[in-house]
Amino acid sequence: MSMSHTIEIALTVNKIHYERRVEPRMLLSDFLRHELGLTGTHVGCEHGVCGACTILFDGQPVRSCLMFAVQADGHEILSIEGLGTPDNLHPLQQSFIEAHGVQCGFCTSGIILTLIPFLEGNPHPDEQEIRHAISGNICRCTGYQHIVDAVMLAAEKISVTQNGRILSEAKDLPPNYGS
């Protein structure tokens, strides 16, 4: 493809600034996966229905399969790879492990990224609120109960700052709490 058919974009992904030339019709999900190698953003339905491709776009969950990469120009994105590290998981990621909220894992990154702003705005949700929050995310492996349990566990473990951002684990709980 010639350079005349591409557009330069500048964006921040997982706190790293990128400048790239992209095709105008390249989806944001494809940009993250193929241009940046961030394969934790999964593409399931390509219609914005399943939620597997959910990322945080300026702090809000969006379906990356419904956005063009050029729409991300000048914006900040968080994918699952930017949430924690293998040695220092985010409390929500750790809670998914402890409460067995992960089975095949295909939907997990989208669910977790949907739940981050939800928990920041509602640090003590009940089961019905959690189920409503993840109603746009499809999991074909579970009956969602372990996912709900993981969110309840995370809500017990995290503290939220005054501006609503998840700060850290608030207290140590036994490893099998909630299971």
ABEGO torsion letter per residue (X at the ends): XBAAABBBBBBBBGGBBBBBBBBAABBAAAAAAAAAGBAABBBAAGAGAAGAABBBBGGBBBBAAABBAAAABGBBBBBAAAABBAABBBAAAAAAAAAGABBAGAAAAAAAAAAAAAAAABABBBAAAAAAAAAABBBAABAGAAAAAAAAAAAAABBBBAAGBBABBABBBBAABGX
